Amino acid sequence: MGTTQLESVPEPKYWHLKTVLSEALDSDFAVGEILPNERDLAARFGVARATLRQALEQLELEGRLQRRRGVGTTVAPPRTAVSVSTAQHDWPGAPGDAWGTADATVAVPPVAVARLFDTATGEEMHTVRRTRVAHGQAVAAELLYVPVGSVPELSAIDVPAGPARGRAVLRELQRLELEGQDRAVELGSARADDAKELDRLPGAPVLVVTTRYFSEGRTAAVSVATYRADTCRLTFGDSVDVEIGHPGQPGQQRRAS
């Protein structure tokens, strides 16, 4: 095959600098250490600050660096491994669950989520917001949608809203027999509420994991978990199906082993 035009394009200067910086992070800096300011780094490597900034942004995207408000740019710890294998056969909130319950309300879910249930669009559901923390930092935010019919014994009188309400919803789920679950993973952009919770800018790249939980032959709950793409890596079991499809079109994926 002939040489394509792209193959003749020289490597961008910032990309070469990113490689040099990555090697420096391994040899000269420790996890959590604050990097010198941009002016000093640019002088050290003999590049323009604009070039340096591009390289730092790429390293942040790859999870090597973290920019923390009021602190500066620090060397990031290794990415948190997140299993997305459907071999995990537990309801949310089961013993050993790594998530903490932050809030719970009753609201109408997004249309894309409602389509995953056998319910009419516009029907209110229990919506439980949870967070996952690693190394003292929030790495994921989850919205768990549970139809009222899935937890019929839950009383609205006991706790109307808040974390206690969320824990009550999770306890009621444990009463059901979990028949199975499936997961779909896609790359997305952080919404304003998730970005604030995860200490990211709106529009930052995230990994969105959508999980459906089945009981009594129907979808009993749906989880939409948003993970920081810079601090998390997804792990799959030995024999897990990967769903390939288009974002925003649940139920239209195909499976690949």
N, C-alpha and C positions, 0 to 999 in steps of 0.2 A: 504494500500500500504506500502511496505517496505521502509526503510530509504535509500536514494540514497547516493552515495559516496560524492557528492557535499554538502549534508546536514551535513556531519560529518567534513567538512573542517572548521577550526577556522577562525573567522573574521580577515582579514589582519590588522596589527597594524596601518597602515596609514589610514584605513577606520574608525577605532575607533577614531583616532586622528581627522579626518575630522569632526566627530560628535561633539567632544569636542570643536573644533575651531568654528564650526557653532554656538554653544550655546554662546561662548565667543563673537562672532561678534554681537549677538543680545543684549547682556547685557553690554559689556564693550567698544564698539566702535560705532561711528556715521558714517552715510553715508558720503563718501568722505575722511574719516580719513585715514592717512597713517599708515600702520602696522609697528611694530618694525622690524629690520632686522632679517634674518633667524637665525643668531647665537643666538640672544636674545630670539627669540621665541622658538627655540629648547631647550634652557636652562630652559625657563619658564615651558615648558611642559615635560621636562625630556626625550626627544627623540633625535634620531640621525637626522642630517640635511637632510639626504636622505629620511627618513620617513616623515619629515616635508614637504619637497619639493613635495612629492607625494600627500600629503593631500591638500596643497595649489593649486596644479594643478587641483585637482578634484573640489575644491571649485570655481576655476576660470571657469572651464567648466560648472558648475551649475549656474554661474552668480552671485555668492556671492562676488567674488573679481575681481578686474581689475588690470592688470599689465601695468603701463603706463611708457613709455620710459622717462627717466630723472626725474621721480617722485618717482616711487617705487610701491609697492602693496597697493591699497586702497580698502576700503569697497565700493562695487558697489551699486548704487541706484536700486530700484525695476525694474524688467524687463519691457521693453516697450511693451504694448499690441499692436499687429498687427492683424487687422481683415482680414481674408481671405475668408469672406463670398461673394458669387457671388450675393448676394442681392444688393451689391453696384453697381449701374447701371450708371456709369460715365466713360467717357474717361479719360485717363491720362492727367493731366494739367487742369482739371475742377476746378472751385472755391472750395477752401477748401482742395485741394490736398496738402499733406504734403511733397512732393518731390521738390527738387531744381534742375534745369537744369544746368548741368556742361559742356556739349560739344555735338556736333553732327557732324557726318561724313556720307559719302556714302561708303558702303563697302559690301562685300559678307558675309552673316551670316554663322554661323556654320551649318553643314549638319543637325544636330538634329533640329535646328530651322527652316531651309528651308523646312523640311518635313511637318511642320505644316501649310504651305501655299500651295495654288494651283499654284505654280510657279516653274519654272525650277531651278534645283540646279546650283549655280554659278551666279544667278542674283543678282545684287547689290540692296541694300535697304538703306533707311535712318536709321541710327543707332544713337539713342539719349541716351547719358549717363546721368543718374540722381542720386542724392544722397538723403538720408533721415537722418536728424539730430534729436537727442533727448538728452536733458540735455547737449547741447553743444558738442556732440560727434556724429560722423557719425556711424549709426547703420545698414545702408543698402546701397547697390549700385545696380543700375538697368541699364540694357541695353534694350531699347525699339526699336524693329525692325518694320519698316513701309515700305511696298513696295511702289515704286514710283507711281504705279497705284492707291494706296489708297488716295494719296494727289496730284492729277494731276494739280491743280492750283498753286502749289508751284513752284516758279521760282528759278532756280539755280543762276540767276544773282544777285538777291537782297542781300542775305547773303550766301556765299559759305560754311561756316563752323562755328563752335563755338557755345556758348550758345544761341546767338540770332537766329541762324539757328534752334537749337533745339526747341526754343519757337515757331518759325514759323511753324514747323512740328506739334506741339501740337495744335496750333490754327486751322490748316487745318483739323485735326482730329475732332474737335468740330463741323465742318460743316456736318459730316456724321451722319446718324441715327444709334445709337448703338442698335443692335437687341439682344445682349446677350453676355455673357462671361463665360468662365470656368477656373478653377484654379487647378493646381496639386502642391503638396508640397512633397519635398523629402530632406533627409539629404545629404549634400555634403561636399566637402573640398574646402577651399578658394584657388582660383587661384592667381597667383602672382599679377596681377593688382588689383583685388578686395581686396586682403590682404593688399596691400599698402594703399588703400583708406580707409579701415576700421581699420587700425592700428592693424592688426593681422599678425601672421606669416603664410607664405604659407602652405597650408595643414590643417589649423585650421578648426574645425567643423563649418559649416554654414548651414542655412536653405535656400533652393532654392525654390522660388515660381514662377511657370511659369503660365502666364495668357494669354489666347487667347481672342481677342475682335472680335466680328462678326458684319458685316454690309453688306447689300445687298446679303445675303446668302453665304458669304465667310469670311475667316479670313482676317481681315483688318489690324491687328497689333498683335504683340506678345511681351510680357514683360517677361524678365528673371531677377528676383530680388533676390539678395543674402543678407540675413540677418545674423548678428552676432548671433550665437546660444547662446552665453553667456549673451547677453543683451536683447534679444527679446523673447516673447512668443506669439504664434499664437492663435487667438481666432476665433471661428466659430459661425455663426448665429444659430438660433433655428432650422432651417430646411435646412442645407447645405449639399451637397454631398461631401464625402471625396473620392478622387481617390487613389486607391491602385495599385501600379505597380512596375516596375523595373526601376531604374535610367537609363537615357540615351535612353529610349525607348518610346518617346512621342506617344500618340495615342493608346497605348496598355494597358491602365489601365482598371480596373473595378471599379464600383462605389459602395460605401457603405453608408447607411444613418447614 
